[in-house]
Structure formats: C-alpha cells, structure tokens
Amino acid sequence: MGRPSKLIAEACNLAAARGHKLGEFLLSRIETGSPPISTRGALTAVCETCGAFVGVDSSPLPGASEIWGEVLEIDCQDRQARRIPAGHREGLQPGQTVMVTSKRGGPSSIATVVKEAAPGAYELKDAAGNHFYAGAAHIRPQNEG
C-alpha cells in the first residue's frame, strides 16, 4: 500500500472512531502558508452524515499534519444534532455558478456546484476542472450581492 493509501486508511479509521462515514476522497486545491498564499493539491473527503471534512497530504509543509480536519475534532452526532449547519444555504443546484471565499481571507474564486455532498458541504468544480469541497458558509451564489 502506498503512502497516500495508508494515510487515507488512517483518516477513515480516525473518522469512524468519532462516528463519521466518509465519502469518496477527491483531489482538492488547498491553500498553504500565510501571505503570500499559494495553492497545492491534497486529498479531501466529507462525512456523508454531517458534512465534517478531513484532508490528507502525504507531503505537508514543515510543522503541518498529514491528516487534518473537523472529523478529528468532533463527533458526528454533535454536528448532526444541529441538523442544518450554520451558514447552510438552501437551493444551491448542480451546475449553478458560485463565488467561493477563502477560509484565510485570500481571493474569492468562481466555481460550479457539482452536488451537495452532505448537509452544508458541497462538491464544486473550478474553471480548470479540479473538484474540491467547500462549506456553505464559504459559498455565495454569483447573483447575490
């Protein structure tokens, strides 16, 4: 088993220990560093029940973890009890164009909704065809002011 496969298996085990059921891992674009901010690839997945995410990076930056995310910090039922996560946007439809804001205050980007992966978490596709996940709190329909 290769290094990424071992990390994915470890992430799945850690998630399952907190009651999460992870969906498919996708190659995603993540932001690294502080200004200047750059992007790089990592594998990410979301819990199919509550929308918590996990990321796997087999070559993390110095001092960064190979596995990170909400599934390591919270139990699935904790988020599930809230039913609709804070910032959840009703009505985002596959094919809809949206603006995605950076968690770290970087520039926004335009993406297309692929599907709702879990309550409050969407699978999106950027202009280059890269798929990634984002929480609803970071997504704004392009026609919203």
C-alpha positions, -999 to 999 in steps of 0.1 A, spaced: 0 0 0 14 34 -10 18 63 14 -14 82 3 -34 49 6 -21 44 42 -30 79 51 -65 76 37 -70 43 56 -58 60 88 -81 90 82 -110 67 77 -102 49 109 -99 81 129 -132 94 114 -150 61 122 -138 63 158 -159 95 161 -189 81 142 -182 96 108 -188 79 75 -165 94 49 -174 97 12 -150 94 -17 -116 112 -14 -111 137 -41 -80 156 -52 -87 191 -40 -70 225 -41 -59 237 -6 -43 270 5 -9 269 22 12 295 40 4 330 51 10 359 27 19 351 1 -7 324 0 -2 296 -25 -23 266 -35 -14 229 -38 -32 196 -41 -44 173 -13 -70 146 -9 -102 156 9 -135 139 19 -166 148 38 -187 128 62 -219 117 44 -240 122 75 -229 156 89 -206 173 64 -175 174 85 -143 173 64 -109 156 65 -78 163 45 -48 141 37 -15 155 25 14 130 20 39 159 17 28 185 42 46 217 48 71 217 77 51 216 110 18 207 93 0 174 99 -5 148 72 -42 144 83 -63 173 95 -99 184 96 -132 185 116 -136 147 117 -106 145 140 -121 171 164 -158 165 167 -182 135 169 -206 130 141 -237 132 163 -225 166 176 -229 182 142 -259 160 132 -278 173 163 -277 208 148 -294 194 117 -286 223 94 -251 237 99 -245 274 104 -243 292 71 -261 264 52 -276 278 20 -308 262 7 -312 259 -30 -277 256 -44 -282 235 -75 -259 214 -96 -245 235 -125 -250 268 -106 -221 292 -107 -210 304 -73 -183 325 -56 -161 307 -31 -144 327 -4 -111 316 12 -111 305 48 -80 326 53 -92 358 37 -75 352 3 -91 360 -30 -125 346 -39 -128 322 -69 -156 312 -92 -167 275 -92 -197 254 -104 -217 233 -80 -214 196 -87 -236 183 -59 -244 187 -22 -220 162 -6 -236 163 28 -257 189 48 -238 222 44 -210 208 23 -208 210 -15 -186 194 -41 -175 221 -65 -155 223 -97 -132 252 -107 -126 265 -142 -97 241 -146 -119 211 -139 -105 205 -104 -130 191 -79 -130 203 -43 -153 206 -13 -164 238 5 -187 245 34 -219 265 26 -206 294 48 -179 300 21 -202 298 -9 -222 327 -23 -244 324 -54 -229 347 -81 -261 367 -83 -260 376 -46 -247 410 -36 
